[in-house]
Amino acid sequence: MAGETAGVRAPSAREQFIIQRVAEGCKNREIADSLGTTEHVVKNYLRTIYDKLGLWNRVELALWYEARRNDQVYSA
């Protein structure tokens, strides 16, 4: 299926933005404010992101993001 790699579905552009903000240490309220939405919507996005990537929490998500960011830096 398009957009999938190794059994993991690729995050959408908005999900990627949320992932980046979580990795930067932002709280749900800060992310919601930057998107012009509510904390509830951000929490729903995070649940979807965790399910897509097979992760359990923000720490795992931040580590996942940093690992991929570092892979991009080193492969360039």
C-alpha positions as CSV (number, residue, x, y, z in Angstrom):
1,M,0.0,0.0,0.0
2,A,1.3,3.5,-0.8
3,G,2.7,5.5,2.1
4,E,3.6,2.4,4.1
5,T,7.1,1.3,5.0
6,A,7.9,-1.9,6.9
7,G,4.3,-2.3,8.2
8,V,4.2,1.3,9.4
9,R,1.8,3.8,7.8
10,A,3.4,7.2,7.1
11,P,2.1,10.1,9.2
12,S,0.2,12.8,7.3
13,A,1.6,16.4,7.1
14,R,-0.4,17.5,10.1
15,E,0.6,14.5,12.1
16,Q,4.3,15.2,11.1
17,F,3.9,18.7,12.5
18,I,2.4,17.4,15.8
19,I,5.2,14.8,16.0
20,Q,7.8,17.5,15.6
21,R,6.2,19.7,18.2
22,V,6.1,16.8,20.7
23,A,9.8,16.2,20.0
24,E,10.5,19.8,20.8
25,G,8.8,19.3,24.2
26,C,5.6,21.2,23.5
27,K,2.5,20.5,25.6
28,N,-0.8,19.5,24.0
29,R,-2.2,23.0,24.8
30,E,0.8,24.7,23.0
31,I,0.3,22.4,20.0
32,A,-3.4,23.1,19.9
33,D,-2.8,26.8,20.0
34,S,-0.3,26.7,17.1
35,L,-2.9,24.7,15.0
36,G,-5.9,26.8,16.0
37,T,-7.7,23.8,17.5
38,T,-8.4,22.2,20.9
39,E,-6.4,19.9,23.2
40,H,-9.0,17.2,22.6
41,V,-8.2,17.2,18.8
42,V,-4.5,17.0,19.5
43,K,-5.0,14.1,21.9
44,N,-7.0,12.3,19.1
45,Y,-4.2,13.0,16.7
46,L,-1.7,11.6,19.1
47,R,-3.7,8.4,19.6
48,T,-3.8,8.0,15.8
49,I,-0.1,8.6,15.5
50,Y,0.7,6.1,18.3
51,D,-1.4,3.5,16.6
52,K,0.1,4.1,13.2
53,L,3.7,3.9,14.4
54,G,3.2,1.2,17.1
55,L,4.2,3.5,19.9
56,W,2.9,4.0,23.4
57,N,3.7,7.5,24.6
58,R,5.3,10.9,23.9
59,V,8.8,9.8,24.9
60,E,8.7,6.9,22.4
61,L,7.3,9.3,19.8
62,A,10.1,11.9,20.4
63,L,12.7,9.2,20.2
64,W,11.2,7.8,17.0
65,Y,11.3,11.4,15.5
66,E,14.9,12.0,16.5
67,A,16.0,8.6,15.1
68,R,14.5,9.4,11.7
69,R,15.7,13.0,11.8
70,N,19.3,11.8,12.4
71,D,18.9,9.2,9.7
72,Q,18.1,12.0,7.2
73,V,21.0,14.1,8.3
74,Y,23.5,11.2,7.9
75,S,22.1,9.9,4.6
76,A,22.3,13.4,3.0
